[in-house]
Amino acid sequence: MWLSDASPGEDADLWWAVRGCAPAVGVVTSATFRTHEIGPVFVDRMVVGLDALATYFQVAPELPRDTTMGAVLGYTPLSPDEPVLFVYTACASTDDAIVARARAATSAVTAGSRPAPLHRSESSGRYLSGLPEFAIPGRDGAEPDPIRLPQPGDGLRRLQRRTAERFPRDRGRDRRGLRRQPGPAPGPAGPLRPRRSARRAAPLS
């Protein structure tokens, strides 16, 4: 397969990826997984101020294998003017003591934020259904729209459009950049081509 600025359709998306990632991009043609049944998962979700971020980085890496804590930064109607930290703690155990430890870890992150949490809720379910979305809740704790898995034929343009729609506050340069058609890659005719000097050497006398 040859990729270039002239590549059409989905090949154009591959060229866009290769140009930006170089050897780091790859295409998976097949995969084999060995799955293991997992029981109910306890989930503790919380929305706090960014001042809890330092505590999060202290608490999350120390959790045992049965508990995981992730977080994202973003905006929500719960805090229209300031970004927030969304913490998602999941515990793959039904043991009351282990669940209590996971809950205490989330509370420890809460203690690192001066204002009270804007939202906190607990639930339980099973992968890959029955668990709340890993996304910041909306106004009054409303559940966000489900995150749909990419479908064959979606292409890069749809991903760029959905990303721009999912972060409506990222206006201006960043949002325009998501929707901008990628330009030509650096090359012989690109911006890396050395410019010829306009000055001419003086004749030897």
C-alpha positions as CSV (number, residue, x, y, z in Angstrom):
1,M,0.0,0.0,0.0
2,W,1.3,3.4,-1.0
3,L,0.1,6.4,1.1
4,S,0.5,10.1,0.1
5,D,-1.4,13.4,0.0
6,A,-3.4,12.0,-3.0
7,S,-4.7,8.9,-1.0
8,P,-8.5,8.9,-1.1
9,G,-11.2,7.7,1.3
10,E,-10.1,5.7,4.3
11,D,-6.5,5.6,3.0
12,A,-6.4,9.4,3.5
13,D,-7.1,8.8,7.2
14,L,-4.2,6.3,7.4
15,W,-1.9,8.8,5.8
16,W,-3.1,11.4,8.3
17,A,-2.2,8.9,11.1
18,V,1.1,7.8,9.7
19,R,2.2,11.4,9.1
20,G,1.5,12.3,12.7
21,C,2.6,9.1,14.5
22,A,5.3,7.7,12.2
23,P,6.2,4.1,13.4
24,A,3.9,4.4,16.4
25,V,0.8,3.7,14.3
26,G,-0.3,0.2,13.4
27,V,-3.3,-1.7,12.0
28,V,-4.6,-4.7,13.9
29,T,-6.0,-7.3,11.5
30,S,-6.8,-10.0,14.1
31,A,-6.6,-10.7,17.8
32,T,-7.3,-13.5,20.2
33,F,-8.4,-12.9,23.8
34,R,-8.7,-15.2,26.8
35,T,-11.6,-13.9,28.9
36,H,-12.3,-14.5,32.6
37,E,-15.7,-14.2,34.2
38,I,-15.9,-11.3,36.7
39,G,-18.4,-10.6,39.4
40,P,-20.2,-7.5,40.4
41,V,-18.1,-4.3,40.4
42,F,-18.6,-1.5,43.0
43,V,-18.3,2.0,41.4
44,D,-17.8,5.2,43.3
45,R,-18.0,8.4,41.2
46,M,-17.2,11.9,42.3
47,V,-16.8,15.4,40.8
48,V,-14.5,17.7,42.8
49,G,-12.4,20.8,42.2
50,L,-8.9,20.7,40.6
51,D,-7.3,21.2,44.0
52,A,-7.9,17.5,44.7
53,L,-5.6,16.5,41.8
54,A,-2.4,16.3,43.9
55,T,-4.2,14.0,46.4
56,Y,-5.5,11.9,43.5
57,F,-1.9,11.3,42.3
58,Q,-0.9,10.2,45.8
59,V,-3.9,7.8,46.4
60,A,-4.5,6.2,43.0
61,P,-1.1,4.5,42.4
62,E,-1.2,2.9,45.9
63,L,-4.5,1.0,45.4
64,P,-4.3,-2.8,45.3
65,R,-5.1,-4.9,42.2
66,D,-8.8,-5.4,43.1
67,T,-9.4,-1.6,42.9
68,T,-8.7,0.9,40.2
69,M,-9.1,4.7,40.3
70,G,-9.2,6.8,37.1
71,A,-9.9,10.5,36.5
72,V,-10.5,13.0,33.8
73,L,-10.5,16.8,33.7
74,G,-13.3,18.6,31.9
75,Y,-16.3,20.9,32.2
76,T,-19.8,20.2,33.3
77,P,-23.0,22.2,34.0
78,L,-22.3,21.4,37.7
79,S,-19.5,24.0,37.5
80,P,-20.2,26.3,34.4
81,D,-17.1,28.5,34.9
82,E,-14.4,26.3,36.2
83,P,-13.0,22.9,35.1
84,V,-13.5,19.9,37.4
85,L,-11.8,16.6,38.3
86,F,-14.0,13.6,37.7
87,V,-12.9,10.5,39.8
88,Y,-14.1,7.0,38.9
89,T,-13.2,4.3,41.4
90,A,-14.1,0.7,40.6
91,C,-13.6,-2.3,43.0
92,A,-14.0,-5.8,41.7
93,S,-15.0,-7.4,45.0
94,T,-18.2,-8.1,47.0
95,D,-16.3,-8.2,50.3
96,D,-17.6,-5.4,52.6
97,A,-14.1,-4.7,53.9
98,I,-12.6,-4.3,50.5
99,V,-15.4,-2.2,49.2
100,A,-15.1,0.0,52.3
101,R,-11.4,0.4,51.5
102,A,-12.2,1.6,48.0
103,R,-14.8,4.0,49.3
104,A,-12.3,5.4,51.8
105,A,-9.8,6.0,48.9
106,T,-12.3,8.1,47.1
107,S,-13.1,10.0,50.3
108,A,-9.4,10.7,50.7
109,V,-9.3,12.4,47.3
110,T,-12.4,14.4,48.4
111,A,-10.5,15.6,51.5
112,G,-7.9,17.2,49.2
113,S,-10.5,19.6,47.8
114,R,-11.5,22.6,49.8
115,P,-15.1,22.9,48.4
116,A,-17.5,20.0,48.9
117,P,-17.9,17.5,46.1
118,L,-20.2,18.7,43.3
119,H,-21.5,15.2,42.8
120,R,-20.9,11.8,44.3
121,S,-22.8,8.5,43.7
122,E,-22.3,4.8,44.2
123,S,-23.5,1.9,42.2
124,S,-22.7,-1.7,41.2
125,G,-22.9,-3.7,38.0
126,R,-21.0,-5.9,35.7
127,Y,-18.7,-5.4,32.7
128,L,-19.6,-4.6,30.0
129,S,-23.1,-3.6,30.9
130,G,-24.7,-2.3,34.1
131,L,-21.8,0.1,34.9
132,P,-22.1,3.9,34.7
133,E,-20.3,5.7,31.9
134,F,-16.7,6.9,32.5
135,A,-17.8,10.5,31.8
136,I,-18.6,13.6,33.8
137,P,-22.3,13.7,34.9
138,G,-24.4,16.6,33.8
139,R,-26.6,19.0,35.6
140,D,-28.1,17.7,38.9
141,G,-26.0,14.5,38.4
142,A,-27.8,13.5,35.1
143,E,-26.1,10.6,33.4
144,P,-24.1,11.6,30.2
145,D,-25.0,10.1,26.8
146,P,-23.5,6.6,26.4
147,I,-20.1,6.5,24.7
148,R,-20.7,4.6,21.4
149,L,-18.0,2.3,20.2
150,P,-16.5,3.2,16.8
151,Q,-18.1,1.4,13.9
152,P,-16.5,0.3,10.6
153,G,-16.6,3.1,8.2
154,D,-16.8,5.9,10.8
155,G,-13.5,7.4,9.6
156,L,-11.4,10.1,11.1
157,R,-13.7,13.0,10.2
158,R,-16.5,11.6,12.3
159,L,-14.1,11.2,15.3
160,Q,-12.9,14.8,14.9
161,R,-16.5,16.0,14.8
162,R,-17.6,14.0,17.8
163,T,-14.5,15.2,19.8
164,A,-15.4,18.8,19.0
165,E,-19.0,18.3,20.0
166,R,-18.0,16.5,23.3
167,F,-15.9,19.5,24.4
168,P,-18.1,22.5,23.6
169,R,-16.1,24.8,25.8
170,D,-12.9,24.3,23.8
171,R,-13.7,27.1,21.5
172,G,-11.3,29.0,19.2
173,R,-8.1,27.7,18.0
174,D,-8.3,24.2,19.6
175,R,-11.8,23.5,18.3
176,R,-11.0,24.8,14.8
177,G,-8.0,22.6,14.8
178,L,-10.1,19.5,15.4
179,R,-12.2,20.3,12.3
180,R,-9.4,21.6,10.1
181,Q,-8.5,19.4,7.1
182,P,-4.9,18.2,7.7
183,G,-2.4,19.9,5.4
184,P,0.3,18.3,3.3
185,A,3.1,16.5,5.1
186,P,6.6,18.0,5.4
187,G,8.6,16.8,2.4
188,P,10.4,18.0,-0.7
189,A,7.6,20.5,-1.4
190,G,6.7,21.1,2.2
191,P,7.8,23.5,4.9
192,L,11.0,21.6,5.6
193,R,12.4,22.4,2.1
194,P,15.4,24.7,2.5
195,R,14.9,28.1,1.0
196,R,17.3,29.4,-1.6
197,S,19.0,32.6,-0.8
198,A,17.8,35.6,-2.8
199,R,21.3,37.1,-2.6
200,R,23.8,36.5,-5.3
201,A,27.5,36.2,-4.6
202,A,29.5,39.2,-5.6
203,P,31.7,38.7,-8.6
204,L,35.4,38.1,-8.0
205,S,37.6,41.1,-9.0
